[in-house]
């Protein structure tokens, strides 16, 4: 009489679950966030900023955070535009 140990149950697709590698973009994003936090925490003094006709005084870290957010939004929009053009071209 032989006893068999139960085999691991496969996923619904029939293949066992595989670990996916962590994408490099996640690491790059993490590095950007850490560097941004270090720069923001080191720049707490107030500064005067002039944009066209407006002039205002605010902590430097606020302007750095706004600049970072604008960069992320512009990067996302450019990426979205490129991928939508590729889809239309196919």
N, C-alpha and C positions, 0 to 999 in steps of 0.2 A: 504494500500500500504506500503510494507516494503522496506527499503533501506538497502542493505548490503554493508558494507565497503569492499573494495577489499582486498583479502587475499594476503600475500606476495607470489610472484611467486617462485615456487620451482626451484631448479637447474635442469639441463637437466636429471639427474638421478632420479628425482622425490622426493628427500629428501631436506629439507632446509639446507642451509650452516651451518656447525658447526665450531666453533673456535677450532683449534688444540692447545693443550698445547705446550708451548715452551720446546724443548728437553733439558735435563740436560747437554748434551754435549756442547750446545751453551753457557750455563752459565759457564761451566768449561773452555771453550776456552777463554771466556771473562776475567775470573779471571787470567788465564795464561798470557794473553796479558797485562793486567794492572800490574801484578807483574813484568813481564819482562821489561816493560817501566820504572817502578820505579827503578829497579836495573840498567838498562842501563843509566838512567839519573844521577844516583848517582856515576857512575864509569866512569868519563871522563878523568882521568889521563892516561898518556902513560905508557905502560909496555912492557917489552921484552918477547917475546914468542919463545920457541924453540920446533921445531917439527922435529924429526929425525936429519938430518944434517943441517937444515935451522934454522936461527935465525933472527927474525925481530921485530922491534918496532912499535907498533900501539896502538891507544887508546883501553883501556880495553873494552869499550862498543862495539867496532867492533868485537872483539873476542867473546863476549857474544852473539851478534846477529848471528854470524856465527854458534856458538854452538847451539843456539836455532833453527836455520833453519835446521841444520843437524839432530837434534832430531826430528823435525816435519817430515822431509823427511823419516827418518828411521822408525818412527812410522807409517806413511802412507804406506810405502812399506810392513811392517809386517802385517798390517791390510789387505792390498790388497792380499797378499799371502795367508792369512788364509781364506778369503772369497772365493778366487778362488779355493782353495782346497775343501772347503765345497760344492761348486757348482759341481765340478768334481765327488765328492763322491756320489752325489745323482743320 
